[in-house]
């Protein structure tokens, strides 16, 4: 082994390791600061995602002579009306059949007790009552924890309402003043940053728009397939359940579980356990197709990411930050790819001009001079 080359390799490895440690330390500090500012960052992210949904209509109105403030106000009001209509589309049919639903839940519980009392479980009423009494006793013992959980839940709901209100206001301002932001940002930045940062921001905006469109496509596909399955089985409340499935597609993991649980419960109450099991099988198959086939393919085409990268990003985001991490993992990975590709463009070697002069061959070369096509 050449000692000089070995020392040079070790010195280079130590230098690269030190630089990587500095980069990781900077990344850790940035994530810590982001966590401390999350109460502001989260409404900003939600506002940006909502803006990507509503900007095409706003752009259409502005191109047809509407003032920016008027177009933003009209689109914001229309968005609120649509969101309210979606909630009403789900809530009104459920409320109108709440009496039948309650009776069906009681009947379903009774069926479960009868099934548990028969073979192979052979659980008698005495055992069921004993288990019920034990559950009540434990609930009474944990009353303090339950109160704490309720208070925490109320706090979460309040935070969600505040986030939604802030996100709507931010969406309005983004729709109204968004096109003026990049020119203003370019004027504030010195030197080359005045070109690089607006370019990366514009590409990032296109990436976020592609992400929201792909999520909407995946949610619509889920809603159609599951809705068709419920319609074939003649499960009631098909339209509210389909709408709930579409809306919940924007909330990974928990959204799909919640929509599936509601569909199975209603099928059990109205159609019995056999149809409920069929509905459960339909939901599991659709969710597996969505998570492993449809979503990676659609998002990889819309975001320029490989399907494997999408799967790994969702897994990593969920393990690091739960539901929010799963929701933001794919757009975050796409934004990182945007920055990386731009840096590669700026640091890469310029491609040779077509028809440029070929450098002369080295002395002693027998190969004749010939023109080569640029790669």
GUVEXLO-318768 format. One record per residue (C-alpha): residue number from 1; x negated, y negated, z negated. Coordinates in pm, 1 decimal, decimal comma. Layout:
N
{pos->NUM	u->X	v->Y	w->Z};
...
This chain:
375
{pos->1	u->0,0	v->0,0	w->0,0};
{pos->2	u->-131,9	v->-343,4	w->91,2};
{pos->3	u->-164,5	v->-540,9	w->-232,0};
{pos->4	u->-127,5	v->-878,4	w->-61,5};
{pos->5	u->196,1	v->-779,6	w->109,7};
{pos->6	u->326,7	v->-621,9	w->-212,8};
{pos->7	u->263,0	v->-942,2	w->-409,1};
{pos->8	u->426,4	v->-1149,6	w->-134,8};
{pos->9	u->733,1	v->-921,5	w->-133,5};
{pos->10	u->764,1	v->-938,8	w->-513,0};
{pos->11	u->723,4	v->-1316,1	w->-506,5};
{pos->12	u->991,8	v->-1348,0	w->-239,3};
{pos->13	u->1226,5	v->-1114,5	w->-429,0};
{pos->14	u->1178,2	v->-1314,3	w->-749,9};
{pos->15	u->1244,2	v->-1641,7	w->-567,3};
{pos->16	u->1559,7	v->-1507,5	w->-400,5};
{pos->17	u->1681,3	v->-1359,7	w->-731,3};
{pos->18	u->1630,8	v->-1691,7	w->-908,1};
{pos->19	u->1821,1	v->-1877,8	w->-638,0};
{pos->20	u->2105,9	v->-1624,9	w->-654,3};
{pos->21	u->2122,8	v->-1664,0	w->-1033,2};
{pos->22	u->2151,3	v->-2040,4	w->-990,9};
{pos->23	u->2429,1	v->-1998,2	w->-734,0};
{pos->24	u->2616,5	v->-1756,2	w->-961,7};
{pos->25	u->2576,2	v->-1994,1	w->-1256,9};
{pos->26	u->2716,0	v->-2279,9	w->-1049,0};
{pos->27	u->3005,7	v->-2057,0	w->-940,9};
{pos->28	u->3080,0	v->-1958,7	w->-1301,0};
{pos->29	u->3081,4	v->-2324,2	w->-1410,3};
{pos->30	u->3308,7	v->-2416,9	w->-1118,9};
{pos->31	u->3555,7	v->-2141,1	w->-1210,7};
{pos->32	u->3549,4	v->-2252,3	w->-1575,7};
{pos->33	u->3625,2	v->-2611,4	w->-1476,9};
{pos->34	u->3899,6	v->-2485,5	w->-1244,2};
{pos->35	u->4053,0	v->-2290,2	w->-1532,3};
{pos->36	u->4049,1	v->-2594,2	w->-1758,3};
{pos->37	u->4224,2	v->-2796,9	w->-1487,0};
{pos->38	u->4470,6	v->-2521,9	w->-1393,2};
{pos->39	u->4776,6	v->-2717,9	w->-1508,3};
{pos->40	u->4699,1	v->-2965,1	w->-1228,7};
{pos->41	u->4548,4	v->-2726,1	w->-974,3};
{pos->42	u->4842,2	v->-2479,9	w->-974,0};
{pos->43	u->5111,5	v->-2739,3	w->-878,2};
{pos->44	u->4869,9	v->-2869,2	w->-614,3};
{pos->45	u->4830,3	v->-2520,9	w->-464,9};
{pos->46	u->5206,9	v->-2458,2	w->-469,2};
{pos->47	u->5267,5	v->-2798,2	w->-311,0};
{pos->48	u->5021,3	v->-2720,6	w->-32,3};
{pos->49	u->5183,9	v->-2383,1	w->35,1};
{pos->50	u->5529,4	v->-2541,9	w->47,5};
{pos->51	u->5395,0	v->-2810,7	w->279,8};
{pos->52	u->5274,7	v->-2547,7	w->525,7};
{pos->53	u->5633,0	v->-2418,9	w->542,8};
{pos->54	u->5796,1	v->-2758,0	w->594,4};
{pos->55	u->5533,2	v->-2940,9	w->800,2};
{pos->56	u->5642,3	v->-2810,3	w->1146,5};
{pos->57	u->5988,5	v->-2964,2	w->1104,5};
{pos->58	u->5840,5	v->-3286,6	w->967,7};
{pos->59	u->5601,2	v->-3307,6	w->1262,4};
{pos->60	u->5891,5	v->-3256,0	w->1503,8};
{pos->61	u->6090,5	v->-3539,1	w->1343,7};
{pos->62	u->5792,1	v->-3775,1	w->1344,3};
{pos->63	u->5722,7	v->-3705,4	w->1710,9};
{pos->64	u->6085,1	v->-3798,6	w->1785,3};
{pos->65	u->6060,3	v->-4144,2	w->1633,6};
{pos->66	u->6134,3	v->-4086,7	w->1265,6};
{pos->67	u->5938,7	v->-4290,3	w->1014,8};
{pos->68	u->5699,8	v->-4081,1	w->798,9};
{pos->69	u->5882,2	v->-4159,0	w->474,0};
{pos->70	u->6223,4	v->-4087,0	w->627,1};
{pos->71	u->6108,7	v->-3760,7	w->785,0};
{pos->72	u->5943,8	v->-3644,2	w->460,6};
{pos->73	u->6252,8	v->-3735,0	w->257,2};
{pos->74	u->6489,2	v->-3555,0	w->495,3};
{pos->75	u->6278,1	v->-3240,2	w->503,8};
{pos->76	u->6237,3	v->-3239,3	w->124,7};
{pos->77	u->6613,7	v->-3272,4	w->73,0};
{pos->78	u->6676,5	v->-3000,6	w->333,2};
{pos->79	u->6428,3	v->-2773,4	w->157,7};
{pos->80	u->6605,9	v->-2828,1	w->-175,4};
{pos->81	u->6941,8	v->-2751,2	w->-12,9};
{pos->82	u->6806,2	v->-2431,5	w->144,0};
{pos->83	u->6648,7	v->-2320,3	w->-184,3};
{pos->84	u->6975,1	v->-2392,5	w->-368,5};
{pos->85	u->7167,9	v->-2203,3	w->-101,8};
{pos->86	u->6941,3	v->-1901,5	w->-137,8};
{pos->87	u->6993,8	v->-1900,8	w->-514,6};
{pos->88	u->7370,7	v->-1933,7	w->-464,9};
{pos->89	u->7367,4	v->-1656,4	w->-205,0};
{pos->90	u->7221,9	v->-1428,3	w->-468,4};
{pos->91	u->7404,0	v->-1553,3	w->-776,6};
{pos->92	u->7761,4	v->-1606,3	w->-650,9};
{pos->93	u->7831,1	v->-1249,6	w->-528,0};
{pos->94	u->7669,5	v->-1107,1	w->-840,6};
{pos->95	u->7877,3	v->-1334,3	w->-1064,4};
{pos->96	u->8197,5	v->-1250,6	w->-878,6};
{pos->97	u->8138,1	v->-881,0	w->-937,5};
{pos->98	u->7990,0	v->-914,9	w->-1284,2};
{pos->99	u->8288,0	v->-739,3	w->-1446,0};
{pos->100	u->8261,7	v->-437,8	w->-1217,5};
{pos->101	u->7885,7	v->-440,7	w->-1261,1};
{pos->102	u->7914,0	v->-435,2	w->-1640,7};
{pos->103	u->8164,0	v->-149,8	w->-1627,2};
{pos->104	u->7938,3	v->34,8	w->-1388,3};
{pos->105	u->7637,7	v->-10,4	w->-1618,3};
{pos->106	u->7834,7	v->136,7	w->-1907,4};
{pos->107	u->7948,2	v->423,6	w->-1686,9};
{pos->108	u->7591,5	v->477,3	w->-1568,8};
{pos->109	u->7464,0	v->496,1	w->-1925,8};
{pos->110	u->7735,9	v->746,1	w->-2006,4};
{pos->111	u->7632,6	v->957,8	w->-1705,9};
{pos->112	u->7274,3	v->950,4	w->-1825,0};
{pos->113	u->7383,2	v->1069,2	w->-2170,9};
{pos->114	u->7586,1	v->1351,3	w->-2019,3};
{pos->115	u->7293,7	v->1450,7	w->-1799,0};
{pos->116	u->7055,9	v->1443,8	w->-2096,3};
{pos->117	u->7298,6	v->1659,1	w->-2299,1};
{pos->118	u->7297,3	v->1933,9	w->-2036,5};
{pos->119	u->7021,0	v->2168,7	w->-1927,6};
{pos->120	u->6727,3	v->2156,7	w->-1915,3};
{pos->121	u->6695,8	v->1877,8	w->-2174,0};
{pos->122	u->6992,7	v->1976,2	w->-2397,5};
{pos->123	u->6971,1	v->1655,9	w->-2600,0};
{pos->124	u->7271,5	v->1626,9	w->-2829,5};
{pos->125	u->7457,0	v->1316,8	w->-2942,7};
{pos->126	u->7298,7	v->1341,1	w->-3286,6};
{pos->127	u->6951,7	v->1319,4	w->-3139,1};
{pos->128	u->7050,6	v->1029,7	w->-2915,1};
{pos->129	u->7204,1	v->842,0	w->-3209,1};
{pos->130	u->6894,9	v->910,7	w->-3418,2};
{pos->131	u->6671,4	v->775,7	w->-3143,3};
{pos->132	u->6896,7	v->471,0	w->-3114,9};
{pos->133	u->6881,9	v->408,9	w->-3490,0};
{pos->134	u->6503,0	v->443,3	w->-3482,4};
{pos->135	u->6482,2	v->191,9	w->-3198,9};
{pos->136	u->6702,5	v->-52,7	w->-3390,9};
{pos->137	u->6489,1	v->-14,0	w->-3703,1};
{pos->138	u->6169,9	v->-79,2	w->-3511,2};
{pos->139	u->6328,3	v->-379,4	w->-3344,4};
{pos->140	u->6422,0	v->-519,7	w->-3685,0};
{pos->141	u->6069,5	v->-460,9	w->-3813,5};
{pos->142	u->5925,1	v->-639,2	w->-3513,9};
{pos->143	u->6166,9	v->-931,1	w->-3528,7};
{pos->144	u->5885,6	v->-1177,4	w->-3580,0};
{pos->145	u->5705,0	v->-1051,3	w->-3273,0};
{pos->146	u->6027,4	v->-1067,1	w->-3074,6};
{pos->147	u->6084,1	v->-1429,3	w->-3177,5};
{pos->148	u->5727,6	v->-1511,2	w->-3078,4};
{pos->149	u->5777,8	v->-1340,6	w->-2743,1};
{pos->150	u->6102,1	v->-1532,8	w->-2685,2};
{pos->151	u->5931,9	v->-1862,3	w->-2766,6};
{pos->152	u->5647,3	v->-1774,5	w->-2531,0};
{pos->153	u->5901,0	v->-1686,1	w->-2262,8};
{pos->154	u->6079,8	v->-2018,2	w->-2306,8};
{pos->155	u->5744,8	v->-2195,0	w->-2279,7};
{pos->156	u->5669,6	v->-2007,2	w->-1959,9};
{pos->157	u->6005,5	v->-2107,6	w->-1811,8};
{pos->158	u->5947,6	v->-2472,4	w->-1904,6};
{pos->159	u->5600,3	v->-2462,7	w->-1748,6};
{pos->160	u->5748,2	v->-2307,4	w->-1437,3};
{pos->161	u->6008,4	v->-2584,3	w->-1408,4};
{pos->162	u->5742,4	v->-2854,3	w->-1456,3};
{pos->163	u->5521,9	v->-2687,3	w->-1194,9};
{pos->164	u->5812,1	v->-2668,6	w->-948,3};
{pos->165	u->5899,4	v->-3037,4	w->-995,4};
{pos->166	u->5536,6	v->-3147,6	w->-953,7};
{pos->167	u->5497,9	v->-2924,4	w->-649,3};
{pos->168	u->5805,9	v->-3079,2	w->-485,4};
{pos->169	u->5677,0	v->-3433,5	w->-542,9};
{pos->170	u->5336,0	v->-3335,6	w->-407,3};
{pos->171	u->5500,6	v->-3172,8	w->-105,8};
{pos->172	u->5683,4	v->-3497,6	w->-31,4};
{pos->173	u->5363,3	v->-3702,3	w->-47,3};
{pos->174	u->5172,6	v->-3447,6	w->161,8};
{pos->175	u->5445,1	v->-3459,1	w->427,5};
{pos->176	u->5452,0	v->-3837,4	w->421,3};
{pos->177	u->5080,4	v->-3919,7	w->409,3};
{pos->178	u->4911,3	v->-3594,9	w->510,8};
{pos->179	u->4792,8	v->-3699,9	w->860,2};
{pos->180	u->4622,5	v->-4007,7	w->710,3};
{pos->181	u->4427,7	v->-3806,4	w->452,7};
{pos->182	u->4146,1	v->-3672,4	w->672,7};
{pos->183	u->4063,1	v->-4009,9	w->833,5};
{pos->184	u->4061,9	v->-4168,5	w->487,0};
{pos->185	u->3838,0	v->-3888,1	w->356,2};
{pos->186	u->3596,5	v->-3933,3	w->647,2};
{pos->187	u->3561,3	v->-4302,9	w->561,4};
{pos->188	u->3478,8	v->-4224,2	w->198,8};
{pos->189	u->3201,9	v->-3971,5	w->267,3};
{pos->190	u->2845,9	v->-4061,1	w->363,3};
{pos->191	u->2642,5	v->-3935,5	w->655,3};
{pos->192	u->2707,7	v->-3590,9	w->795,3};
{pos->193	u->2963,2	v->-3511,1	w->523,9};
{pos->194	u->3201,3	v->-3750,6	w->697,5};
{pos->195	u->3218,0	v->-3498,0	w->982,3};
{pos->196	u->3168,8	v->-3164,3	w->805,2};
{pos->197	u->3424,1	v->-3197,2	w->523,2};
{pos->198	u->3720,5	v->-3312,8	w->738,9};
{pos->199	u->3644,2	v->-3040,1	w->994,3};
{pos->200	u->3641,7	v->-2768,2	w->728,0};
{pos->201	u->3957,3	v->-2916,3	w->569,8};
{pos->202	u->4142,0	v->-2909,3	w->902,9};
{pos->203	u->4042,7	v->-2546,9	w->963,8};
{pos->204	u->4144,3	v->-2459,7	w->607,7};
{pos->205	u->4486,7	v->-2614,4	w->666,2};
{pos->206	u->4535,5	v->-2398,3	w->974,9};
{pos->207	u->4434,7	v->-2095,2	w->768,0};
{pos->208	u->4687,2	v->-2170,9	w->492,1};
{pos->209	u->4959,2	v->-2214,8	w->754,5};
{pos->210	u->4873,4	v->-1875,2	w->902,2};
{pos->211	u->4887,2	v->-1717,5	w->555,7};
{pos->212	u->5233,4	v->-1853,1	w->477,2};
{pos->213	u->5365,8	v->-1747,9	w->819,0};
{pos->214	u->5228,5	v->-1396,5	w->771,2};
{pos->215	u->5385,0	v->-1369,0	w->423,4};
{pos->216	u->5718,2	v->-1482,6	w->564,2};
{pos->217	u->5691,7	v->-1222,4	w->842,0};
{pos->218	u->5612,4	v->-946,1	w->593,1};
{pos->219	u->5898,9	v->-1052,3	w->364,0};
{pos->220	u->6143,5	v->-1062,2	w->654,0};
{pos->221	u->6034,8	v->-714,6	w->763,1};
{pos->222	u->6086,1	v->-579,6	w->408,2};
{pos->223	u->6426,1	v->-745,6	w->379,3};
{pos->224	u->6547,9	v->-605,0	w->713,3};
{pos->225	u->6428,9	v->-247,1	w->650,4};
{pos->226	u->6551,6	v->-226,9	w->289,9};
{pos->227	u->6874,6	v->-407,7	w->379,0};
{pos->228	u->6944,1	v->-157,6	w->656,8};
{pos->229	u->6887,7	v->130,3	w->414,4};
{pos->230	u->7127,9	v->-22,2	w->161,3};
{pos->231	u->7386,0	v->-89,7	w->434,1};
{pos->232	u->7372,3	v->268,4	w->561,7};
{pos->233	u->7425,8	v->397,6	w->205,7};
{pos->234	u->7711,3	v->143,4	w->160,1};
{pos->235	u->7554,1	v->-8,7	w->-148,3};
{pos->236	u->7735,6	v->-331,1	w->-243,8};
{pos->237	u->7566,2	v->-673,2	w->-255,1};
{pos->238	u->7351,1	v->-587,7	w->47,8};
{pos->239	u->7299,5	v->-949,3	w->158,1};
{pos->240	u->7196,3	v->-1081,2	w->-186,7};
{pos->241	u->6959,2	v->-787,5	w->-228,8};
{pos->242	u->6804,7	v->-850,0	w->114,6};
{pos->243	u->6756,3	v->-1219,0	w->35,1};
{pos->244	u->6607,4	v->-1130,1	w->-302,8};
{pos->245	u->6366,7	v->-890,7	w->-129,6};
{pos->246	u->6255,4	v->-1162,1	w->114,5};
{pos->247	u->6201,4	v->-1423,4	w->-156,3};
{pos->248	u->6021,4	v->-1182,8	w->-389,4};
{pos->249	u->5775,3	v->-1092,1	w->-110,6};
{pos->250	u->5595,3	v->-1420,6	w->-184,8};
{pos->251	u->5521,5	v->-1295,5	w->-539,7};
{pos->252	u->5297,4	v->-987,9	w->-506,5};
{pos->253	u->5343,8	v->-676,6	w->-721,4};
{pos->254	u->5601,0	v->-811,0	w->-968,9};
{pos->255	u->5828,8	v->-947,4	w->-696,3};
{pos->256	u->5850,8	v->-613,9	w->-516,1};
{pos->257	u->5899,6	v->-422,8	w->-843,0};
{pos->258	u->6173,8	v->-658,2	w->-958,4};
{pos->259	u->6364,4	v->-651,0	w->-627,6};
{pos->260	u->6332,9	v->-271,6	w->-609,0};
{pos->261	u->6452,2	v->-228,7	w->-968,6};
{pos->262	u->6760,4	v->-442,4	w->-903,5};
{pos->263	u->6845,8	v->-249,3	w->-585,3};
{pos->264	u->6808,1	v->89,4	w->-754,8};
{pos->265	u->7012,9	v->-24,9	w->-1054,1};
{pos->266	u->7301,9	v->-144,5	w->-837,5};
{pos->267	u->7291,2	v->176,3	w->-631,9};
{pos->268	u->7301,7	v->378,8	w->-954,7};
{pos->269	u->7593,4	v->179,4	w->-1094,1};
{pos->270	u->7811,7	v->184,2	w->-783,4};
{pos->271	u->7704,6	v->491,2	w->-583,7};
{pos->272	u->7565,2	v->731,4	w->-841,0};
{pos->273	u->7225,1	v->887,3	w->-908,8};
{pos->274	u->7188,0	v->1058,1	w->-568,9};
{pos->275	u->7210,7	v->735,5	w->-369,5};
{pos->276	u->6996,0	v->561,4	w->-631,3};
{pos->277	u->6719,0	v->816,1	w->-572,8};
{pos->278	u->6754,1	v->769,2	w->-196,0};
{pos->279	u->6728,2	v->390,8	w->-238,5};
{pos->280	u->6421,6	v->437,9	w->-457,0};
{pos->281	u->6262,4	v->655,4	w->-188,3};
{pos->282	u->6340,8	v->395,9	w->80,7};
{pos->283	u->6188,0	v->116,2	w->-126,9};
{pos->284	u->5875,5	v->318,8	w->-204,4};
{pos->285	u->5823,2	v->406,5	w->163,9};
{pos->286	u->5878,8	v->46,5	w->279,0};
{pos->287	u->5650,2	v->-93,5	w->10,3};
{pos->288	u->5377,8	v->156,3	w->98,4};
{pos->289	u->5407,6	v->69,0	w->466,8};
{pos->290	u->5400,9	v->-300,7	w->381,3};
{pos->291	u->5101,8	v->-284,8	w->149,3};
{pos->292	u->4891,0	v->-46,2	w->356,8};
{pos->293	u->4998,5	v->-112,3	w->716,8};
{pos->294	u->5213,3	v->-418,1	w->790,1};
{pos->295	u->5061,2	v->-675,7	w->555,5};
{pos->296	u->4694,4	v->-602,0	w->633,6};
{pos->297	u->4759,6	v->-596,5	w->1008,8};
{pos->298	u->4970,2	v->-914,8	w->1016,2};
{pos->299	u->4744,6	v->-1107,4	w->778,9};
{pos->300	u->4426,7	v->-988,8	w->945,6};
{pos->301	u->4553,2	v->-1116,7	w->1282,4};
{pos->302	u->4680,9	v->-1444,7	w->1141,2};
{pos->303	u->4381,4	v->-1517,0	w->917,9};
{pos->304	u->4098,6	v->-1367,7	w->1118,1};
{pos->305	u->4017,0	v->-1118,7	w->841,6};
{pos->306	u->3970,6	v->-746,3	w->872,6};
{pos->307	u->4246,8	v->-536,0	w->717,1};
{pos->308	u->3998,4	v->-380,8	w->472,8};
{pos->309	u->3893,1	v->-729,6	w->357,6};
{pos->310	u->4258,0	v->-817,6	w->289,8};
{pos->311	u->4308,2	v->-502,3	w->80,9};
{pos->312	u->3987,4	v->-556,8	w->-116,2};
{pos->313	u->4070,0	v->-925,2	w->-172,8};
{pos->314	u->4415,4	v->-844,8	w->-314,2};
{pos->315	u->4268,1	v->-574,7	w->-539,9};
{pos->316	u->3991,4	v->-802,5	w->-667,9};
{pos->317	u->4226,9	v->-1098,2	w->-718,4};
{pos->318	u->4473,9	v->-886,6	w->-914,3};
{pos->319	u->4200,8	v->-745,6	w->-1139,1};
{pos->320	u->4056,1	v->-1092,1	w->-1208,8};
{pos->321	u->4368,0	v->-1308,2	w->-1246,4};
{pos->322	u->4675,3	v->-1083,8	w->-1238,4};
{pos->323	u->4975,4	v->-1190,7	w->-1030,4};
{pos->324	u->4839,3	v->-1536,3	w->-950,3};
{pos->325	u->4511,2	v->-1381,5	w->-842,5};
{pos->326	u->4691,9	v->-1139,5	w->-610,7};
{pos->327	u->4892,1	v->-1428,1	w->-461,9};
{pos->328	u->4589,6	v->-1650,1	w->-398,5};
{pos->329	u->4333,4	v->-1380,6	w->-314,3};
{pos->330	u->4403,6	v->-1359,3	w->58,4};
{pos->331	u->4414,5	v->-1736,3	w->131,1};
{pos->332	u->4106,4	v->-1784,0	w->-88,6};
{pos->333	u->3919,7	v->-1516,4	w->107,4};
{pos->334	u->4030,3	v->-1675,6	w->433,9};
{pos->335	u->3911,7	v->-2020,1	w->318,9};
{pos->336	u->3575,8	v->-1872,6	w->217,4};
{pos->337	u->3552,4	v->-1719,4	w->564,5};
{pos->338	u->3630,3	v->-2059,4	w->719,6};
{pos->339	u->3348,4	v->-2226,2	w->524,4};
{pos->340	u->3106,7	v->-1940,9	w->599,3};
{pos->341	u->3179,8	v->-1948,8	w->972,5};
{pos->342	u->3132,8	v->-2324,9	w->984,4};
{pos->343	u->2800,9	v->-2301,3	w->800,1};
{pos->344	u->2686,9	v->-2030,8	w->1041,6};
{pos->345	u->2780,0	v->-2254,1	w->1333,6};
{pos->346	u->2576,7	v->-2539,8	w->1193,5};
{pos->347	u->2274,8	v->-2331,6	w->1095,6};
{pos->348	u->2270,2	v->-2104,2	w->1400,0};
{pos->349	u->2042,9	v->-2148,3	w->1698,0};
{pos->350	u->2197,2	v->-2348,6	w->1982,7};
{pos->351	u->2287,2	v->-2134,4	w->2281,0};
{pos->352	u->2076,7	v->-2194,9	w->2594,2};
{pos->353	u->2226,5	v->-2415,2	w->2859,8};
{pos->354	u->2355,8	v->-2231,6	w->3169,4};
{pos->355	u->2108,6	v->-2258,7	w->3451,0};
{pos->356	u->1831,8	v->-2381,7	w->3222,8};
{pos->357	u->1468,7	v->-2331,5	w->3304,4};
{pos->358	u->1332,8	v->-1990,8	w->3208,2};
{pos->359	u->1010,4	v->-2012,4	w->3006,2};
{pos->360	u->709,8	v->-1884,2	w->3197,9};
{pos->361	u->595,7	v->-1527,8	w->3127,2};
{pos->362	u->307,2	v->-1470,6	w->2894,9};
{pos->363	u->-35,8	v->-1430,7	w->3050,8};
{pos->364	u->-107,4	v->-1075,5	w->3152,0};
{pos->365	u->255,8	v->-983,2	w->3202,1};
{pos->366	u->327,5	v->-785,2	w->3516,1};
{pos->367	u->704,4	v->-856,0	w->3499,2};
{pos->368	u->812,0	v->-1098,5	w->3770,6};
{pos->369	u->1001,5	v->-1408,9	w->3679,4};
{pos->370	u->1375,5	v->-1375,4	w->3702,4};
{pos->371	u->1674,6	v->-1566,6	w->3575,9};
{pos->372	u->1866,5	v->-1415,0	w->3287,1};
{pos->373	u->2225,6	v->-1486,7	w->3198,9};
{pos->374	u->2276,9	v->-1655,8	w->2863,2};
{pos->375	u->2409,6	v->-1425,7	w->2594,2};
